[in-house]
Amino acid sequence: MLATFLASISFAQTDSVKAEILKDFRKMGSNYYAYPTPEAKYTNAPAGYKPFYLSHYGRHGSRFHQPADHYHELYNTLAKADSLGKLTELGKDLLKRAKFLDEYAAPRAGNLTQLGVKQHRGIANRMMKNFPELFKDDLYVEAYSSTSIRCIASMKVFLSELRTQVPKLNIHEESGKHLMSFINPLDFGKIINKSNTPAWQKENEKMYSHVDPTRMMRALFNDTAYIQKNINAGELYSRIYEIGNSLQGSPEIEFSFDDLWTAEELYARWNAQNAWWYSVLGNNPFAQKQGLENAKPLLKNFIEVADKVIAADTVAPAKKGKKTSATLRFGHDTMVFPFVVLLQMGNAGIETNDMENLHKVWRDYEISPMAANVQLVFYKSAKKGSPILVKALLNEKEQTLPVACDQITVKNCPAAPYYRWEDFRNYYTK
């Protein structure tokens, strides 16, 4: 198994980041990385400040790989080779696994897994524990979902946990095409096409030049002539990478594809995948950055909704009506990536043309694992004239933002990770 193989590797190399990545092969699952339970410690809010509103965008939880055709292609390719006596013992063993997946996983392609359910229950539970002031009887929570079944299911699970803990919480939940204008407005295929400039293609090909399926193909098939004539090695390699990575989201399946890889092969494939995500949905100078356009309506929605909540809470606090304490949105990685980049959380917004060393500063699994989420938490003080503060969390961890407070005109600028809402709003509106 790969875990054993990894333990035998010497990490006496200059690239310490690569060494850390190789220690946990699940991270090399890219956007299939199963959400890690965070061990985050939060910085105390400035004296007198308490949370009063939370604005959220979350990706659906772990899902089965999609489309179903990928499972069929893997199984059929191996079954045909087996019928002709072209599989090695390892190939025959993989055929058994592929047959099971063709029967079990293919009918569930794209659906939320049971681990995905567990992930959203955990996030909801920790959100209530971290910010109990926001989830009390009769407070109003708004929840909106993409039209995708796995997103709706994620929302349902999340809200079920809220209702279990706070039965009298007033919750509005909704899904529909009209919400896609900010939950996921652009066609991902078009984003890919617009990203595919000659410069981007050159860099992409350079990264994939390190990806070599030769050893694995020879480990699965016993006839090199058969491989050359009948197997699309690059495509099969990608299918094994994608389907194999998705298995970490289904622990009920009692096998993996880990034994098919060497650590260096898996790393090379992930490194190319990481650069691809950066090129399509990051701040890549080689592409047209069309992916970032996808997140602008969401950022606008965050700002506009927050302004309304703040106005209702601070300008007219005595007005009777629903007191909104949280806005929850459930969508996709194609929004999480560009939204986090647009907000420039940590290193996410970095612009670099060095794809070979991108992994040192930008890693897809840290930004958008399964069940990835962004939370903006708003704070207020009872002291008259005190500004509204906000802090940002990515996957439940505090983040720094490029938002500045003018220390010349403002007496008490808050320290990161807290920012004045006025400064936040002005910076991102521009």
Secondary structure, 3 states (H helix, E strand, C coil): CHHHHHHCCCCCCCCHHHHHHHHCHHHHHHHHCCCCCCCCCCCCCCCCEEEEEEEEEEECCCECCCCHHHHHHHHHHHHHHHHCCCECHHHHHHHHHHHHHHHHCHHHCCCECHHHHHHHHHHHHHHHHHCHHHCCCCCEEEEEECCCHHHHHHHHHHHHHHHHHCCCCEEEEEECHHHHHHHCCCCHHHHHHHHCCHHHHHHHHHHHCCCCCHHHHHHHECCHHHHHHHCCHHHHHHHHHHHHHHHHHCCCCCCCCHHHCCHHHHHHHHHHHHHHHHHHHCCCCCCCCHHHHCCHHHHHHHHHHHHHHHHHHHHCCCCCCCCEEEEEEEECHHHHHHHHHHHCCCCCCCCCCCHHHHHHCCCHHHHCCCCCEEEEEEEEECCCCCCCEEEEEECCEECCCCCCCCCCCCCCCCCCCCEEHHHHHHHHHC
